[in-house]
C-alpha cells in the first residue's frame, strides 16, 4: 500500500514578522527572499496564499507604514528643537529655499533685458543717423 501524504517539497514557513519589518524599512522582495534563504517567487507565492494579496500590494502597504513612521520621527525631531530637521522639512514640505541668489535675475528676466537693451541701442543709432547733417563736399577753392 502507498504512503498517504503530500507530494513534492515541504511547504516553507515564512517569518512574516521579519518580512514586515524589512518591508517597513524599505527592503525589496528580492532582498528579503535572499535574507530568508528562499527564492523570491517562493516569497511572492506565499504572500498570495497566506496574505491573500499580491506581494507588490503587500509591500506597498508595509512601506507606507514605514514612511509614516519616518515622517512621525522627523516631525518629533523638528518639534523638539532640531533646527537641521526644521530646515530640511521646511524645504521639503513648504518649498522653502536657502538660495543666496534669489534676488538675481532669472533667465527670462535676462532675455527681456537683452531685448530691451538692443531696442534702445537701435533707437539711439537711428536717432544719431537722422540728426547728422548731410555731408557735402566742401569747396575750399575760391
VOBA-1610 file (N, C-alpha, C; in pm, whole numbers, padded with zeros to 5 digits, always signed):
BEGIN
Unk+00085-00117+00000Unk+00000+00000+00000Unk+00090+00124+00000Unk+00049+00229-00075Unk+00128+00352-00088Unk+00107+00442+00032Unk+00212+00518+00062Unk+00203+00614+00172Unk+00111+00728+00133Unk+00031+00771+00228Unk-00056+00886+00204Unk+00016+01010+00253Unk+00000+01119+00181Unk+00062+01246+00220Unk+00079+01336+00100Unk+00141+01446+00124Unk+00161+01543+00018Unk+00275+01500-00072Unk+00261+01533-00196Unk+00366+01506-00293Unk+00443+01635-00315Unk+00572+01628-00332Unk+00654+01745-00360Unk+00729+01792-00236Unk+00784+01908-00250Unk+00863+01965-00142Unk+00774+02008-00026Unk+00831+02006+00093Unk+00752+02054+00207Unk+00734+02206+00197Unk+00621+02253+00243Unk+00592+02396+00239Unk+00686+02471+00332Unk+00738+02581+00285Unk+00830+02663+00363Unk+00749+02758+00449Unk+00788+02770+00574Unk+00721+02863+00665Unk+00792+02998+00654Unk+00715+03101+00628Unk+00768+03236+00614Unk+00752+03309+00748Unk+00859+03371+00793Unk+00855+03453+00914Unk+00802+03591+00873Unk+00670+03608+00880Unk+00608+03731+00831Unk+00644+03853+00916Unk+00675+03834+01042Unk+00719+03948+01124Unk+00850+04004+01069Unk+00940+03915+01031Unk+01068+03957+00973Unk+01046+04023+00837Unk+00958+03964+00757Unk+00927+04021+00625Unk+00868+04160+00642Unk+00771+04173+00734Unk+00706+04302+00758Unk+00808+04408+00801Unk+00896+04373+00893Unk+00996+04467+00942Unk+01088+04511+00829Unk+01127+04417+00744Unk+01214+04451+00631Unk+01142+04542+00532Unk+01015+04514+00506Unk+00938+04597+00413Unk+00917+04737+00470Unk+00890+04747+00598Unk+00874+04877+00663Unk+01002+04959+00647Unk+01116+04891+00652Unk+01245+04959+00636Unk+01279+04990+00490Unk+01197+04939+00397Unk+01218+04971+00255Unk+01291+04865+00176Unk+01309+04746+00230Unk+01378+04640+00157Unk+01292+04590+00041Unk+01359+04539-00060Unk+01291+04482-00176Unk+01261+04335-00151Unk+01165+04282-00225Unk+01129+04141-00213Unk+01247+04049-00239Unk+01328+04083-00338Unk+01445+04000-00369Unk+01544+03998-00253Unk+01559+04113-00186Unk+01650+04121-00071Unk+01596+04038+00046Unk+01467+04048+00068Unk+01404+03975+00179Unk+01414+03825+00154Unk+01386+03784+00031Unk+01395+03641-00003Unk+01536+03590+00018Unk+01635+03667-00022Unk+01775+03626-00002Unk+01806+03613+00146Unk+01756+03709+00224Unk+01778+03705+00369Unk+01715+03580+00431Unk+01599+03541+00379Unk+01529+03422+00430Unk+01585+03293+00372Unk+01669+03305+00270Unk+01727+03186+00207Unk+01630+03114+00115Unk+01540+03189+00053Unk+01443+03130-00039Unk+01444+03207-00170Unk+01384+03151-00270Unk+01371+03218-00399Unk+01260+03322-00387Unk+01275+03434-00458Unk+01174+03539-00447Unk+01036+03492-00491Unk+01029+03402-00589Unk+00898+03350-00632Unk+00829+03275-00518Unk+00907+03209-00434Unk+00851+03139-00318Unk+00787+03240-00224Unk+00854+03350-00202Unk+00801+03456-00116Unk+00673+03514-00176Unk+00676+03540-00307Unk+00560+03600-00373Unk+00439+03507-00370Unk+00462+03379-00393Unk+00351+03281-00389Unk+00297+03266-00248Unk+00386+03267-00148Unk+00343+03256-00008Unk+00258+03377+00031Unk+00294+03493-00017Unk+00216+03613+00013Unk+00077+03601-00048Unk+00072+03554-00171Unk-00057+03536-00239Unk-00143+03435-00163Unk-00081+03330-00117Unk-00152+03222-00048Unk-00191+03261+00096Unk-00096+03318+00172Unk-00118+03343+00314Unk-00176+03481+00345Unk-00147+03578+00263Unk-00196+03714+00288Unk-00309+03751+00194Unk-00337+03665+00099Unk-00445+03683+00003Unk-00431+03814-00075Unk-00307+03846-00110Unk-00281+03963-00194Unk-00148+03947-00265Unk-00133+04019-00375Unk-00006+04016-00446Unk+00103+04078-00360Unk+00225+04029-00377Unk+00335+04078-00296Unk+00356+04228-00318Unk+00339+04275-00441Unk+00360+04417-00470Unk+00264+04504-00387Unk+00139+04461-00374Unk+00041+04537-00294Unk+00076+04528-00146Unk+00114+04410-00102Unk+00152+04390+00038Unk+00275+04475+00073Unk+00373+04474-00017Unk+00496+04551+00006Unk+00465+04700+00011Unk+00378+04747-00077Unk+00342+04890-00078Unk+00274+04928+00053Unk+00189+04842+00103Unk+00119+04867+00230Unk+00220+04878+00346Unk+00316+04787+00351Unk+00415+04788+00459Unk+00511+04906+00446Unk+00553+04938+00323Unk+00641+05053+00302Unk+00572+05182+00343Unk+00442+05187+00317Unk+00365+05305+00356Unk+00368+05323+00508Unk+00359+05213+00580Unk+00370+05220+00726Unk+00507+05274+00766Unk+00611+05228+00698Unk+00746+05275+00726Unk+00761+05423+00697Unk+00703+05468+00586Unk+00708+05610+00552Unk+00641+05694+00661Unk+00527+05646+00709Unk+00454+05717+00813Unk+00535+05724+00943Unk+00598+05613+00979Unk+00682+05612+01100Unk+00799+05710+01087Unk+00858+05713+00969Unk+00971+05804+00945Unk+00926+05949+00952Unk+00813+05981+00891Unk+00761+06118+00898Unk+00735+06159+01043Unk+00674+06069+01119Unk+00647+06098+01260Unk+00777+06128+01335Unk+00877+06045+01313Unk+01005+06063+01383Unk+01070+06195+01341Unk+01064+06228+01213Unk+01122+06354+01166Unk+01049+06473+01228Unk+00919+06467+01232Unk+00841+06578+01287Unk+00870+06593+01436Unk+00877+06482+01508Unk+00909+06489+01651Unk+01047+06551+01671Unk+01141+06511+01587Unk+01275+06566+01592Unk+01273+06717+01570Unk+01201+06760+01467Unk+01194+06903+01435Unk+01127+06981+01548Unk+01018+06928+01600Unk+00943+06998+01705Unk+01017+07000+01838Unk+01111+06908+01855Unk+01189+06908+01979Unk+01306+07007+01972Unk+01318+07079+01860Unk+01421+07182+01852Unk+01536+07152+01758Unk+01532+07042+01686Unk+01639+07009+01592Unk+01626+07101+01470Unk+01708+07207+01468Unk+01695+07307+01363Unk+01731+07253+01225Unk+01823+07159+01219Unk+01858+07098+01090Unk+01735+07029+01031Unk+01662+06956+01114Unk+01542+06888+01067Unk+01434+06990+01033Unk+01426+07099+01107Unk+01327+07203+01077Unk+01354+07262+00939Unk+01480+07293+00910Unk+01516+07349+00780Unk+01486+07248+00670Unk+01526+07124+00691Unk+01505+07021+00589Unk+01356+07002+00561Unk+01276+06990+00665Unk+01132+06973+00645Unk+01071+07096+00579Unk+01119+07214+00615Unk+01070+07336+00550Unk+01097+07334+00401Unk+01215+07289+00363Unk+01248+07281+00221Unk+01164+07174+00150Unk+01145+07060+00216Unk+01073+06951+00153Unk+00923+06975+00145Unk+00865+07015+00254Unk+00718+07025+00261Unk+00665+07161+00222Unk+00739+07266+00258Unk+00689+07402+00237Unk+00755+07470+00118Unk+00844+07398+00050Unk+00916+07451-00067Unk+00996+07577-00034Unk+01042+07585+00091Unk+01126+07697+00130Unk+01263+07677+00067Unk+01331+07788+00040Unk+01460+07780-00027Unk+01567+07848+00056Unk+01685+07794+00046Unk+01802+07851+00109Unk+01892+07894-00005Unk+01847+07998-00079Unk+01914+08038-00202Unk+01971+08178-00188Unk+02103+08189-00178Unk+02162+08323-00163Unk+02148+08408-00289Unk+02111+08349-00400Unk+02099+08421-00526Unk+01954+08447-00564Unk+01864+08441-00468Unk+01722+08451-00502Unk+01684+08587-00557Unk+01765+08692-00534Unk+01735+08824-00587Unk+01798+08847-00724Unk+01869+08749-00775Unk+01929+08763-00907Unk+01822+08744-01014Unk+01853+08792-01134Unk+01760+08781-01245Unk+01745+08636-01290Unk+01626+08603-01334Unk+01603+08472-01394Unk+01645+08477-01539Unk+01647+08365-01606Unk+01682+08359-01747Unk+01583+08442-01829Unk+01455+08435-01795Unk+01353+08516-01865Unk+01380+08665-01846Unk+01417+08704-01723Unk+01449+08845-01696Unk+01566+08889-01783Unk+01670+08807-01789Unk+01788+08842-01868Unk+01753+08856-02016Unk+01669+08766-02067Unk+01630+08773-02208Unk+01550+08900-02236Unk+01457+08935-02147Unk+01379+09058-02165Unk+01469+09181-02160Unk+01562+09183-02065Unk+01654+09297-02055Unk+01743+09308-02178Unk+01787+09197-02231Unk+01870+09199-02351Unk+01792+09256-02469Unk+01667+09213-02486Unk+01584+09266-02594Unk+01559+09416-02577Unk+01532+09457-02454Unk+01510+09599-02429Unk+01636+09679-02459Unk+01750+09630-02417Unk+01876+09697-02440Unk+01905+09709-02589Unk+01880+09602-02664Unk+01901+09605-02808Unk+01808+09706-02875Unk+01683+09712-02830Unk+01587+09806-02887Unk+01631+09950-02858Unk+01680+09976-02738Unk+01725+10110-02701Unk+01846+10148-02785Unk+01941+10058-02800Unk+02061+10085-02879Unk+02025+10112-03024Unk+01930+10034-03078Unk+01887+10055-03217Unk+01821+10192-03232Unk+01740+10230-03132Unk+01675+10362-03135Unk+01775+10474-03129Unk+01876+10460-03047Unk+01981+10563-03036Unk+02058+10573-03168Unk+02092+10460-03225Unk+02167+10461-03351Unk+02084+10526-03461Unk+01955+10496-03466Unk+01868+10555-03568Unk+01857+10706-03546Unk+01844+10749-03423Unk+01834+10891-03390Unk+01960+10965-03430Unk+02075+10905-03408Unk+02202+10968-03444Unk+02216+10980-03596Unk+02168+10880-03666Unk+02173+10885-03812Unk+02087+10999-03866Unk+01972+11020-03804Unk+01880+11123-03851Unk+01930+11264-03815Unk+02005+11280-03710Unk+02049+11414-03667Unk+02179+11458-03733Unk+02248+11371-03804Unk+02372+11409-03873Unk+02336+11494-03994Unk+02410+11606-04012Unk+02384+11686-04133Unk+02432+11609-04255Unk+02361+11632-04362Unk+02402+11565-04485Unk+02539+11618-04522Unk+02629+11533-04544Unk+02765+11577-04574Unk+02776+11607-04723Unk+02828+11723-04749Unk+02851+11762-04889Unk+02997+11803-04899Unk+03054+11778-05011Unk+03194+11815-05024Unk+03210+11968-05011Unk+03308+12007-04936Unk+03334+12150-04914Unk+03437+12193-05018Unk+03402+12298-05084Unk+03494+12351-05187Unk+03578+12459-05124Unk+03704+12431-05101Unk+03793+12528-05037Unk+03860+12620-05140Unk+03833+12603-05270Unk+03891+12691-05372Unk+03807+12816-05386Unk+03865+12919-05400Unk+03791+13045-05417Unk+03824+13105-05545
//
